[in-house]
């Protein structure tokens, strides 16, 4: 228990310091210093907890202060960069680089990958400046590298070698091979995405369906993946050691090497590193004859990782992983996959509502089938198939694809069900709390007036999570749709900066149409993924057919061009109306690039950096409706 208290105090203080600004964190640090002086005669555990909390707050504040400082000034011309980690293949290859003292993620054309760690490159400064101007738009959200202060993601259409390239490593070549095998098959794509943590291996529509079905966690290498890999690998090592006559528990430490290799191959996500830390502490406890306590191991691993990378405290994936594991390792948690899935769903729901404005409880039933299938068949056979793919090709992924086909059908089936709104979720949480309160009052009367026990040990949802759901919905207020482009007929989206305004409308099916496009193909890739479309099916450019043809060639090279005879649904305002609305949105958001959206009978909204806000007055809506132009083919 003392270790749990100290580790939890350190982790929570780091998270608080990272979330607070410099002034607030300084005031809290001063208060902790005064409290430390006042607690000089307190028990050792209290003094230790206060000391670690002060240390954690200062550590977290240092990161928040570093994130708030002005960025490095980007020079003109070319910027020297060096590859610092294996590249990640996809429609846009992700190249982790070090440049100007920061860590960046460069999204480059797929033909430029794989690259070797240590390769030196030239990046055009204009591309970096353009990425900074668009960093506040919704599809550019998320940290570029949560293990550093840099939030910079740079989409480029060209990379130039500054020195003769080296030989890519084994892991980079294996991921490139897996990516190539995933093309043309959603089942193989799901195997590659779930096994190696490469969500881009499947299309945006299937990713959206998996998230809506509550199965999106399968696409991120998390505690489930590491636990399964550890179970299989460590079990094999222990059986092999027993067969050779080695019975010492230290042999289990040898099994950590393949687990670490798997985590490195999958990219080392925060949740995967957290699970690896827990696995290491568990195996270490067995080796020294002191099996660990689940909550203590979780708190120690979280505190250790946050001490090294404090900005992970702000990462939604890390928070979701911790919430789920806290339910699983709780000593009083009931067993059974259905009950655990129900409790995990409610434990992670407040975090999903806070960060994304939506959540799903439909995944309880879907996970009841998906988790055993994924754990016992898709992940083990998929990992073996990827390792054998260089010699067997597509045949190596066939067994795992059979199980993945069931997961795809399940996601599409659940994805057709209606989505529960945040207000309805809050009402459901209040209803469950009321029922639990009535039950506890009845128990109190049966026990002769003794106080009820709100410990969350039953088979229902954790009561603290239920309260958190209601609080999040109340604090955030009405939540706009998380989708950039509505599904209803007449929905449109416009992006403007400078003299150009690009309009996007939805075509029949999952394609989109572009009018007067000015974004680059790499930006269109991220935009299409955020919208949930599959490809561009129509382009109209007032500059003439030559400009439209040039863009079509760029989209075709990025795998985004799929011409169709279908016309875009609905209508968009006139060019003059769009320019006026974009200028107003730029002034409201304080950004050089603005984005607005609307539709037939809908209020025109402006993206303000943290969410959508109403933009147009009634007269503007009437003007937009009266001066619209029809959608483009």
C-alpha positions in Angstrom: 0.0 0.0 0.0 2.7 2.6 0.7 4.3 2.0 -2.7 0.9 2.4 -4.3 0.3 5.7 -2.5 3.7 7.1 -3.4 3.5 6.1 -7.1 0.0 7.4 -7.5 0.9 10.7 -5.9 3.8 11.1 -8.3 1.8 10.2 -11.4 -1.2 12.4 -10.5 1.1 15.4 -9.7 2.9 15.0 -13.0 -0.4 15.0 -14.9 -1.6 18.0 -12.9 1.6 19.9 -13.7 1.4 19.1 -17.4 -2.3 20.2 -17.6 -1.8 23.5 -15.7 -0.3 26.6 -17.0 2.9 28.1 -15.7 1.3 30.6 -13.2 -1.2 28.0 -11.8 1.5 25.4 -11.4 3.8 27.8 -9.7 1.1 28.7 -7.1 0.4 25.0 -6.5 4.1 24.2 -6.2 4.4 27.0 -3.6 1.4 25.6 -1.7 3.0 22.1 -1.7 6.3 23.5 -0.4 4.4 25.2 2.5 2.5 21.9 3.1 5.8 20.0 3.2 7.0 22.4 5.9 3.8 22.0 7.8 3.9 18.2 7.5 7.4 17.9 9.0 6.0 16.1 12.0 3.6 13.9 10.1 4.1 10.3 9.3 6.8 9.2 6.9 4.3 8.1 4.2 2.6 11.5 4.2 5.9 13.3 3.9 7.0 11.1 1.2 3.8 11.5 -0.8 4.0 15.3 -0.5 7.6 15.3 -1.6 7.0 13.2 -4.6 3.9 15.2 -5.5 6.0 18.4 -5.4 8.6 16.7 -7.6 6.0 15.5 -10.0 4.3 18.9 -10.2 7.5 20.6 -11.0 8.3 18.0 -13.7 4.9 18.3 -15.3 5.1 22.1 -15.1 8.4 22.0 -16.9 6.8 20.2 -19.9 3.8 22.6 -20.0 6.2 25.6 -19.9 8.2 24.0 -22.7 5.1 23.4 -24.8 4.0 27.0 -24.3 7.3 28.6 -25.3 7.6 30.0 -28.9 8.7 27.5 -31.5 11.9 27.5 -33.3 11.9 30.1 -36.1 11.8 28.3 -39.5 14.5 29.6 -41.9 14.0 30.1 -45.6 15.2 27.5 -48.2 16.0 24.0 -47.0 16.1 22.5 -43.5 18.5 19.7 -42.6 16.9 16.7 -40.9 18.0 13.2 -39.8 15.9 10.1 -39.5 15.8 9.1 -35.9 13.4 6.0 -35.9 12.2 3.4 -38.4 9.7 4.7 -41.0 6.0 3.7 -40.9 4.5 2.9 -44.3 1.0 4.0 -45.4 -0.7 6.1 -48.0 1.7 8.8 -46.7 4.9 7.4 -45.2 5.6 8.7 -41.7 9.3 9.6 -41.2 10.3 10.4 -37.6 13.2 13.0 -37.9 15.2 15.4 -35.8 15.4 18.9 -37.1 16.2 22.3 -35.6 16.5 20.7 -32.1 12.9 19.3 -32.3 11.4 15.9 -33.1 9.0 16.0 -36.1 6.9 13.5 -37.9 7.3 14.1 -41.7 4.5 12.7 -43.9 6.2 11.9 -47.2 5.2 10.2 -50.5 5.2 6.4 -50.1 7.9 6.0 -52.7 10.5 7.7 -50.4 10.2 4.8 -47.9 11.7 2.8 -46.3 14.6 5.0 -44.9 17.4 3.9 -42.6 17.8 5.4 -39.2 20.5 8.0 -39.4 19.8 9.0 -43.0 20.2 12.8 -43.6 17.5 14.6 -45.6 16.6 18.1 -46.8 13.1 19.4 -46.2 11.7 22.5 -47.8 11.0 25.3 -45.3 7.9 26.4 -47.2 6.3 23.0 -46.5 7.0 23.3 -42.7 5.5 26.8 -42.6 2.4 25.6 -44.5 1.9 22.8 -42.0 2.2 25.2 -39.1 -0.5 27.5 -40.6 -2.9 24.5 -40.8 -2.0 22.9 -37.5 -5.2 24.1 -35.7 -7.5 22.5 -38.2 -9.3 19.4 -36.9 -7.6 16.7 -39.0 -4.2 18.1 -37.9 -4.9 17.7 -34.2 -2.9 15.3 -32.0 0.7 15.4 -30.9 3.3 14.8 -33.5 5.5 13.0 -30.9 4.2 12.7 -27.4 7.7 11.9 -26.1 8.9 15.4 -26.9 7.8 19.0 -26.6 7.3 19.2 -30.4 3.8 19.1 -31.7 4.9 19.5 -35.3 3.7 17.2 -38.1 4.9 18.2 -41.6 3.3 17.0 -44.8 5.7 17.2 -47.7 5.5 16.2 -51.4 9.3 16.0 -51.8 12.3 14.9 -49.7 15.8 15.2 -50.9 18.7 13.0 -49.6 21.6 15.1 -48.1 23.9 12.1 -48.1 24.0 8.6 -49.6 21.2 6.6 -48.0 21.9 3.7 -45.7 20.3 0.2 -45.6 16.9 0.2 -43.9 16.6 -2.0 -40.8 14.9 -5.4 -40.6 11.8 -3.9 -38.8 11.3 -1.2 -41.5 11.6 -3.7 -44.3 9.1 -6.1 -42.6 6.6 -3.3 -42.1 6.9 -2.3 -45.8 6.3 -5.9 -46.8 3.2 -6.1 -44.5 1.9 -2.9 -45.9 2.2 -4.1 -49.5 0.4 -7.4 -48.6 -2.5 -5.4 -47.0 -3.4 -3.6 -50.2 -6.7 -4.7 -51.9 -8.1 -6.7 -49.0 -9.8 -5.2 -45.9 -9.3 -8.5 -44.0 -5.5 -8.5 -44.6 -5.5 -4.8 -43.9 -7.1 -5.4 -40.5 -4.6 -8.1 -39.7 -1.7 -5.8 -40.4 -3.3 -2.8 -38.7 -4.1 -4.7 -35.5 -0.9 -6.6 -35.3 1.6 -3.9 -36.0 -0.4 -0.8 -34.9 -0.8 0.6 -38.5 -4.3 1.9 -38.7 -3.7 3.3 -42.2 -3.7 -0.3 -43.5 -7.5 -0.2 -43.6 -9.7 2.4 -45.2 -11.3 5.4 -43.3 -14.8 4.0 -43.6 -13.8 0.7 -41.9 -11.9 2.5 -39.2 -15.0 4.6 -38.4 -17.1 1.5 -38.3 -14.7 -0.2 -35.9 -14.7 2.9 -33.6 -18.5 3.1 -33.6 -18.7 -0.6 -32.8 -16.3 -0.1 -29.8 -13.5 -2.1 -31.5 -11.2 0.7 -32.3 -8.8 -0.4 -29.5 -7.8 -3.4 -31.6 -6.0 -1.1 -34.1 -3.6 0.3 -31.5 -0.9 -1.9 -30.0 -2.0 -1.7 -26.4 -1.9 -3.7 -23.2 -4.0 -6.5 -24.7 -1.4 -7.0 -27.5 1.5 -6.9 -25.1 -0.2 -9.2 -22.6 -1.0 -11.7 -25.2 2.5 -11.6 -26.7 4.0 -11.9 -23.2 1.7 -14.8 -22.4 2.7 -16.7 -25.5 6.4 -15.9 -25.5 7.0 -16.2 -21.7 4.9 -19.4 -21.6 7.1 -20.9 -24.4 10.3 -19.8 -22.7 9.3 -21.3 -19.4 8.2 -24.6 -21.0 11.5 -24.8 -23.0 13.4 -24.1 -19.8 11.6 -26.8 -17.9 12.3 -29.2 -20.7 16.0 -28.4 -20.4 15.9 -28.9 -16.6 16.1 -25.1 -15.8 13.7 -24.3 -13.0 15.0 -21.0 -11.8 12.4 -18.1 -12.1 15.0 -15.8 -13.5 14.7 -17.6 -16.8 11.4 -15.7 -17.4 13.4 -12.6 -17.8 14.8 -14.0 -21.1 11.3 -14.0 -22.5 11.2 -10.2 -22.2 13.6 -9.7 -25.2 11.1 -10.9 -27.8 8.4 -8.9 -26.2 10.5 -5.8 -26.4 11.3 -6.5 -30.0 7.6 -6.8 -30.8 6.9 -3.4 -29.1 9.7 -1.8 -31.0 8.4 -3.3 -34.3 4.9 -1.9 -33.6 6.2 1.6 -33.0 6.3 1.8 -29.2 2.9 3.4 -28.5 2.4 4.9 -25.0 -0.1 2.1 -24.0 2.3 -0.6 -25.3 5.2 0.8 -23.3 3.0 1.1 -20.2 2.0 -2.6 -20.6 5.6 -3.6 -21.2 6.6 -1.8 -18.0 3.9 -3.6 -16.1 5.0 -6.9 -17.6 8.6 -6.3 -16.7 7.7 -5.5 -13.0 5.5 -8.6 -12.8 8.2 -10.8 -14.2 10.8 -9.2 -12.0 8.6 -9.8 -8.9 8.4 -13.5 -9.8 12.1 -13.7 -10.4 12.9 -12.2 -6.9 10.2 -14.2 -5.2 7.8 -11.3 -4.6 4.8 -11.4 -6.9 3.4 -7.9 -7.5 0.2 -6.3 -6.6 -1.8 -5.2 -9.7 -2.7 -1.6 -8.8 0.8 -1.0 -7.4 2.4 -2.3 -10.6 0.1 -0.1 -12.7 0.9 3.0 -10.6 4.6 2.3 -10.7 4.7 1.8 -14.5 2.6 5.0 -15.1 4.7 7.0 -12.7 7.9 5.8 -14.4 6.8 6.6 -17.9 5.4 10.0 -16.9 8.6 10.8 -15.2 10.4 10.3 -18.5 7.8 11.6 -20.8 5.4 13.9 -18.8 3.5 15.0 -21.9 2.0 11.5 -22.1 -0.3 12.6 -19.3 -2.2 14.6 -22.0 -2.4 11.8 -24.5 -6.0 10.4 -24.8 -4.7 6.9 -25.7 -2.5 6.8 -22.6 -5.4 7.9 -20.4 -7.8 5.4 -22.0 -5.3 2.6 -21.5 -4.8 3.5 -17.8 -8.5 3.6 -17.1 -9.1 0.2 -18.7 -6.2 -1.4 -16.8 -7.3 0.2 -13.5 -10.6 -1.8 -13.9 -8.8 -5.0 -14.8 -6.3 -5.0 -12.0 -8.6 -3.9 -9.3 -8.6 -6.6 -6.6 -12.3 -6.5 -6.1 -13.2 -6.5 -9.8 -15.6 -9.3 -10.8 -14.4 -11.8 -13.4 -16.0 -12.6 -16.7 -15.5 -11.0 -20.1 -19.0 -9.5 -20.2 -18.9 -7.8 -16.8 -15.3 -6.6 -17.4 -16.2 -5.2 -20.8 -19.2 -3.4 -19.3 -17.1 -1.8 -16.6 -14.2 -0.9 -18.9 -16.7 0.8 -21.3 -18.0 3.0 -18.5 -14.5 3.7 -17.1 -13.2 4.9 -20.5 -16.4 6.7 -21.5 -15.7 10.0 -19.6 -12.3 10.3 -21.3 -13.8 9.6 -24.8 -16.5 12.2 -24.2 -14.0 14.8 -23.0 -11.5 14.4 -25.9 -13.7 13.4 -28.8 -17.3 14.5 -27.9 -18.7 11.0 -28.4 -18.6 7.5 -26.9 -20.2 4.1 -27.4 -21.6 1.5 -25.1 -22.6 -0.7 -28.0 -19.1 -2.3 -27.9 -19.9 -4.4 -24.9 -21.7 -7.0 -27.0 -19.2 -6.7 -29.9 -16.2 -7.1 -27.7 -17.8 -10.2 -26.2 -17.2 -11.9 -29.5 -14.3 -9.9 -30.9 -11.8 -10.1 -27.9 -11.7 -14.0 -27.7 -11.5 -14.2 -31.5 -8.7 -11.6 -31.7 -6.8 -12.9 -28.7 -6.9 -16.6 -29.6 -6.7 -16.5 -33.3 -6.2 -13.2 -35.2 -3.2 -11.8 -33.3 -1.1 -15.0 -32.9 -1.7 -16.2 -36.4 -1.3 -12.6 -37.8 2.1 -12.1 -36.1 3.4 -15.5 -37.3 2.1 -14.7 -40.8 3.8 -11.3 -40.9 7.1 -13.0 -39.9 6.7 -15.6 -42.6 5.4 -13.2 -45.3 8.9 -12.6 -46.9 8.9 -16.3 -47.9 5.2 -17.2 -48.2 3.6 -14.0 -49.4 -0.2 -13.5 -49.1 -0.7 -17.1 -48.1 1.0 -16.4 -44.8 -1.8 -14.0 -43.8 -4.6 -16.2 -45.0 -5.4 -17.9 -41.6 -5.5 -14.6 -39.7 -7.6 -13.1 -42.5 -10.4 -15.7 -41.9 -10.8 -14.5 -38.4 -10.4 -10.8 -39.5 -13.3 -11.3 -41.9 -15.6 -12.0 -38.9 -14.4 -8.9 -37.2 -15.0 -6.8 -40.3 -18.6 -8.1 -40.6 -19.2 -7.6 -36.9 -18.0 -3.9 -37.1 -20.2 -3.2 -40.2 -23.2 -4.8 -38.4 -22.8 -2.8 -35.2 -21.8 0.3 -37.1 -25.3 0.4 -38.7 -27.0 0.8 -35.3 -28.0 4.3 -34.1 -25.4 6.3 -32.1 -26.3 7.2 -28.6 -25.9 11.0 -27.9 -23.8 12.3 -25.0 -27.0 13.6 -23.3 -28.6 10.2 -23.5 -25.4 8.6 -22.0 -25.5 11.1 -19.1 -29.2 10.3 -18.6 -28.4 6.6 -18.5 -25.6 7.2 -16.1 -27.9 9.1 -13.8 -30.4 6.3 -14.0 -27.9 3.7 -13.0 -26.7 5.9 -10.1 -30.3 6.3 -9.0 -30.9 2.6 -9.1 -27.7 1.9 -7.2 -28.6 4.5 -4.6 -32.1 2.9 -4.1 -30.4 -0.5 -3.7 -27.8 0.8 -1.2 -30.6 2.5 0.8 -32.5 -0.8 0.9 -29.4 -2.6 2.0 -28.8 -0.1 4.7 -32.3 -0.6 6.1 -31.8 -4.4 6.1 -28.4 -3.9 8.0 -30.0 -1.8 10.7 -29.0 1.7 9.6 -25.4 1.1 8.8 -23.9 3.3 6.0 -24.0 2.0 2.5 -20.8 0.9 0.8 -20.1 2.8 -2.4 -17.0 0.8 -3.4 -17.9 -0.2 -6.9 -17.2 -3.9 -6.2 -20.5 -5.0 -7.8 -21.1 -6.2 -11.2 -22.4 -2.9 -12.4 -20.6 0.1 -13.8 -18.0 1.9 -11.5 -19.9 4.6 -9.7 -17.0 7.1 -10.0 -17.1 6.7 -13.8 -20.8 7.3 -13.8 -20.4 10.5 -11.9 -17.6 11.5 -14.3 -19.8 10.9 -17.4 -22.5 13.3 -16.0 -19.8 15.9 -15.0 -18.1 15.8 -18.4 -21.4 16.2 -20.3 -22.5 19.0 -18.0 -19.1 20.9 -18.3 -18.8 20.5 -22.0 -22.4 21.5 -22.7 -24.0 20.7 -26.1 -21.5 18.8 -28.2 -21.5 19.4 -32.0 -21.1 16.4 -34.3 -17.6 15.1 -34.3 -17.9 14.4 -38.1 -16.4 17.2 -40.3 -18.9 16.6 -43.1 -22.5 15.7 -42.2 -24.1 12.6 -43.7 -27.3 14.5 -44.6 -28.0 15.7 -48.1 -26.8 19.3 -48.6 -23.9 19.1 -46.2 -20.8 21.0 -47.2 -17.4 22.0 -45.9 -15.2 25.0 -46.9 -11.5 25.8 -46.2 -10.0 29.2 -46.9 -6.7 30.9 -46.5 -5.5 33.9 -48.4 -7.3 34.3 -51.8 -8.5 30.7 -52.2 -11.5 28.9 -50.8 -12.0 25.2 -51.4 -15.4 23.6 -51.0 -16.0 19.9 -50.2 -19.3 18.1 -50.6 -20.3 14.5 -50.3 -21.0 12.3 -53.3 -23.3 9.4 -53.3 -21.7 6.6 -51.3 -18.4 7.3 -49.5 -16.7 9.6 -52.1 -16.3 13.3 -51.9 -16.2 16.1 -54.5 -13.9 19.1 -54.6 -14.5 22.6 -55.9 -11.7 25.1 -56.5 -9.1 22.9 -54.5 -5.9 24.5 -53.2 -4.7 22.0 -50.6 -1.9 19.6 -51.6 -2.5 15.9 -52.2 -1.0 15.0 -48.8 -3.4 17.4 -47.1 -6.3 16.0 -49.1 -5.4 12.5 -47.8 -5.6 13.6 -44.2 -8.9 15.5 -44.9 -10.5 12.5 -46.6 -9.5 10.3 -43.7 -11.0 12.8 -41.2 -14.2 13.1 -43.2 -14.6 9.3 -43.5 -14.6 9.1 -47.3 -12.8 6.7 -49.5 -11.6 8.8 -52.4 -12.2 11.9 -54.5 -14.7 11.2 -57.2 -15.0 14.7 -58.8 -13.0 17.8 -59.2 -14.0 21.2 -60.5 -11.5 24.1 -60.8 -12.4 27.6 -62.0 -8.8 28.0 -63.1 -9.5 25.6 -66.0 -9.2 22.0 -67.0 -5.4 22.1 -66.9 -5.4 22.9 -63.2 -8.0 20.2 -62.5 -6.1 17.6 -64.5 -2.9 18.4 -62.6 -4.7 17.9 -59.3 -6.2 14.6 -60.5 -2.7 13.3 -61.3 -1.5 14.2 -57.8 -4.5 12.5 -56.3 -4.0 9.5 -58.4 -0.4 9.2 -57.3 -1.6 9.3 -53.7 -4.2 6.7 -54.4 -7.1 9.1 -53.8 -8.6 9.5 -57.3 -11.6 7.3 -58.1 -13.8 9.0 -60.7 -17.5 8.2 -60.7 -20.6 9.3 -62.6 -22.4 10.2 -59.3 -23.0 13.9 -58.6 -22.3 15.5 -55.3 -25.3 15.7 -53.0 -26.8 19.1 -52.1 -25.5 22.6 -52.8 -22.9 25.0 -51.5 -23.0 28.8 -51.1 -21.7 31.1 -53.8 -18.0 32.0 -54.0 -18.6 35.5 -52.7 -20.6 34.2 -49.7 -18.0 31.6 -48.9 -15.2 34.3 -49.0 -17.2 36.5 -46.6 -17.9 33.7 -44.2 -14.3 32.5 -44.3 -13.0 36.0 -43.5 -15.3 36.2 -40.5 -14.2 32.8 -39.3 -10.5 33.7 -39.6 -11.1 36.8 -37.5 -13.1 34.7 -35.0 -10.6 31.9 -34.7 -7.5 34.1 -35.0 -6.0 31.7 -37.6 -4.6 32.4 -41.1 -6.6 29.3 -42.3 -10.2 28.9 -41.5 -12.8 26.1 -41.9 -16.6 26.4 -42.0 -19.3 23.9 -42.5 -23.1 24.0 -43.1 -25.9 22.4 -45.0 -29.5 22.7 -45.9 -31.4 24.2 -42.9 -28.3 23.9 -40.7 -26.5 26.7 -38.8 -23.1 27.6 -40.4 -20.3 26.9 -38.0 -16.7 27.9 -37.7 -13.8 25.8 -36.4 -12.3 27.7 -33.5 -9.3 25.5 -32.7 -11.1 23.7 -29.8 -14.5 23.0 -31.3 -17.2 24.2 -33.6 -19.1 27.5 -32.8 -22.0 29.2 -34.6 -20.8 31.7 -37.2 -23.6 33.0 -39.5 -26.5 35.1 -38.5 -30.0 34.5 -39.9 -29.4 37.0 -42.7 -26.2 35.2 -43.7 -28.0 31.9 -43.8 -30.7 33.3 -46.1 -28.0 34.8 -48.3 -26.1 31.5 -48.5 -29.3 29.6 -49.4 -30.3 32.1 -52.1 -26.9 32.4 -53.7 -25.8 28.7 -53.7 -24.4 26.9 -56.6 -25.1 23.2 -57.5 -22.6 20.5 -56.5 -20.0 19.4 -59.0 -19.7 16.0 -60.7 
